[in-house]
Every structure is written in C-alpha cells, then in structure tokens.
Amino acid sequence: MSLSGLRTKIFADGAELEGMLALYRQPYIKGFTTNPTLMRKAGVCDYRAFAREVLAAIPDRPISLEVFSDEFAEMERQAREIATWGEHVYVKVPVTNTKREPAYELIHRLSHARVKVNVTAVMALEQVREVTKALKGGSPSNVSVFAGRVADTGRDPVPLMAEAIDILRGEPNAELIWASPRELLNIFQADAIGCHIITVTHDILKKLPLVGRSLEEFSLDTVKMFYDDARAAGFSLALASTT
C-alpha cells in the first residue's frame, strides 16, 4: 500500500490559503476544491477576492469554486463569471436547488457553453444518470458523489461508486469524484474501483505518513500515548489504608 501506485488523483478540499499553498508544494496533490461552507469556516468575507488570490497562487492545477445562489438564473450568471477567472477553474453547481428542483438543464447549458462544471452534492445513482445525460458532448467536467455522506446513512458507498463509474463511461469527458471521505482508507477504496478523483480534507491528508506503517509499531505508539497521558494527568490508584 503506497501513494506512488495510485491511479486516483488526490484533490485537497479546503479554503485556508496558507494550507492550500503548503499542499500545492506536494506533487501528489493534483487539484483543489472548496465550497461556501469551508470558506465561511476559514473566515473568507470577499468571495471574488479570495478566489482570485488562490488562482494567482495556484495557476496550473484544477480548482473548483462553487456558485451560491438558489435561483438558476443567478446560478448561471455566477457560473459564467467564475469560469472566466482561470483556465483551470471548474464551477461547482449543485445537482438541485433547495426547492428540490433539478439543475440538469442548467448543467447542460453551462457544459455546452465551454464552462467546466463540477456537479456537486450528488448522492443517488439516478442523479448520476441524469447528470451524465446533461454533460454528454460538453466540456470537461466532474461529478462529485458524496460517498462519505452516503456512508453516514449506513450504506456501503463502494458498490454505489463502482456503479457510478460505469454510468459515467457514457461521457468520457466527465470524471467521477469521491467526495466527503471520512478516513484515509477511502483513498485506497476509490483507487481499487477506478474512481478518477478523491477530494480529501487537510485533516485526513495529515495522516498520509501513516500509510503502510507497521501495525506493531503503531500499536506500541498507541500504548505509549495512553501511558504518557495518564502520567500527565497525574492519575493514581494508591493502595487504600487497611487501618
């Protein structure tokens, strides 16, 4: 098990510029994704200024930036502007709005207007089918299936993701993203089924040095951690007095 043999591309998911730049220096990071929730957590106030700063610092790898309207006309206006910000920009468009209205027609228009689209918040296979139809014959695109959230419902995401790959074979310009992973293992699960891309948060990426580590050594380090923490806490079970 190693990163060197991976076919799946690792994209870093985040909105903290310093962390993004640190990961940009890592050759195994092939692209970046972000979203309004991550931007808000990172304290971003000016969307356009933040995006332009990121794109100036990272000019040569795919970066997904998301629209933030709930109305399709405004989504389209935002998407067309965002697409002009850089050659490697992918515009994230949600698969539906909050009114449960599918965005398939908008996705089709944008993709066939030379906008690189990243369709986000996809979870059901029927959504994958409809999105694939909308993207067919269009620009290079991504389909982000939130496998981690699927797993949160008690469902195994691996068979679903494998079927999504089969569906996307009908549109060779589209790549499947394993989105919202919950653990490092998901990278290797994605690779095993031939998923094109996985987006990984900075917290999970920090665990990469553990890949392939001896389990015996890892066990020993865990024992040491428990021992050191107990000492630091000053825990004691002194012998009770017998008098």
N, C-alpha and C positions, 0 to 999 in steps of 0.2 A: 504494500500500500504506500503510494507516494504521489506527490503533486506532479512530478515530471511526466508521468504517463497519462495524465488526464486528457480526455478529448473535450470534456465540458469546459467552457470558458467561465472563469470566475469574474463576476462584476461586483464591485463594492457598493453597498447600499448605505447611504448616509448623507448628511447635509452640513457637516462641520468641516470647514475649508482646510484647516491645518491637518486634520486626519485624512482627508481626501488626498492632499498633496503628499503625505507620507506614503500612502498606499500607491499613489501614482508612480513612485520610485521603484515599486516592486514589479518585476516583469510578469509575474503570474496574474496580476490584475489587468484584465483585458478591457474593462469598461466600468462605467459608473451609472447608478440610478439614484434617484431621490424622489421625494413626494412632499406635499404640503405639511403632512404630519411631522415628518423628520425635520423639515425646515423650521416649523414652529418650535419644536423641541430645542433646536440649535440656536434659537433667538433671531432668526432671519426676519427682518422687517420689510426690506425692499426686495421684492422678488426679482425684478429685472436687473437690479444692480448686482445681487448675489449671483445670478445666473451668468451674467457677463464676466464677472470676476473669475468664476470657476472655469468658464470656457476659454478665457485668456490664459489661465494657468495650465489647463489640460486641453490642448488644442487638437490632439491626434488620436483620441480614443472615444468610442461611443459614450454619450451621456444622455440619459433620459430625464426630461423635465416635464412636469405634469400641468395640464390645464386645471383650472379651479372654479369654473362656473358650473351651474346645474342646468343651464339652458343651452341647447345645442347650437343656436346661432352664435352665442358668445363663446362657447367652446371652440367653434370653428374659427372665429376671429383670433382668439388667443393662440390656437394651434398654428395658424398660418404665420403669425408674428414670431412665435417661438422658433419655428422651423427656419427662419431667416437668420437666426443668431449664430449658426455654425454648421459647417458641412457634416459634422458627425452627430448632430443633435437628433434624438428621437423624441417625439412628442407623445407623452403618456395621455391616453384618452380612456376614461372608464368605460367598461362594457355596457353599463346602463347609467342613467342619472338616478337621483334619489326618488323619483316618481315611478321607478320600475320600467321606464321607457328605454328600450334597447337603443344603443348608439350605432347599430350596424350601418345605417345609411350614411351617417357622418363619417364613420371609419372608411367606408368605400370612397366617398368624395375626397377625403384627405389623401388616402393612399394613392388614388389615381390622379392627384394633383401634385405629385412629387414630394409629398410630405412623408418622411419616415415616421411611422406610427408604432407606438408600443401600447397595445391594448391591455389595460390593467384591471385588476380585481376580478379576473376570470376564475371561476371555480367549477362550473358544471360542464360536462362534455358537450351538451347541446350548445352552450355558448361558444365552445371551441369550434364546433361545426359551422355555426353562423358567422363567426369572425373570419374563419378561413375562406368562406364564400365571399365575404366583403373585401378581403385583401387580395383575392385572386387576380393576377395580372397587374398588380400595383407595385409600388416602391418597396424596397427592403423594409421589413417590419419585424416586430417582436410581438409575441403573445405571452403575457405574464399570467401563468396559472398559479394561484396562491396555495401551493401544496401544503405549506405549514398550517394554514388555516383549515384546510381540508382535514389534516391530521387532528386538529383541535376538536373536530366534531366526532372523533372516534373512528374515522375511516382511514384505511391504509391508502396513502396517496400514490404509492408506486404503481399499481395497476392503472389508475386513472391517468397518471402522467405518461405511461407507456402507450396508452390508447390515444392520448392527445398527440403524441409524436406521429402515430400512424395517420391520424386525421390531417395533420399539417403537411404530410407528404404531398398532398394535393396542391400545395402552394410553396414551391421551392424557395421563394424569396422571403418566406416567414421562418423565424426561428423561435423555438419554444424556450421560455424562461421558467425555471423552477423558482418561484418567488416565495418569500417569507419562510425560509428554512428555520428550523428550530435547533439544530445541532450540526456539528461538523460531519457526522456520518451522512447527512443529506447530500453533501458534495459527491460522495462516492456512490450513493444510490442513484443520483442524477446521471453520473457518468456511466454506470452499469446499464442503464436503459437507453443511452444515446441522446440524452437531453442536451440541447445546444448550449444553454447558458444557465447558470445559477447565480442569483443575487444573494450576497452574504453580508450581514451587518458587521461592523467593526468589532463588536464584542466576540462574535464567533470566529472572525479572522484571527483574533489574538490567540486562539487555541491551535493554530496551524503547526506550531513547533511540536505539538503532541503526536502528530501523525506518525505512525509506525513505531512509537515508543515501546520499549519493553514493558509489559504489564507487571512483571515482578518489581521492576524499579518504580513504576508508578504506584504500586501497592505500598512499597516501602515509604515513598514520599508522603503518601496519604496518612500512614501511621505516624510519621514524624510530625505532620501538621497537627493531628489530633493531640499528640503529646505536648508539642510546643504551646498550643493554645490553652491546654489545661494548666500548664505551668504558669503561663502569662496571666491567666485568670485567678491564680492563687488557690485553686481548688484543693481541699484537704478532707480526708476522712480519718481524722485522728482516732486512735483507739479510745473507746469510751472508758471512763473510770469504773473500776469494779468495786470501789468503796462507796 
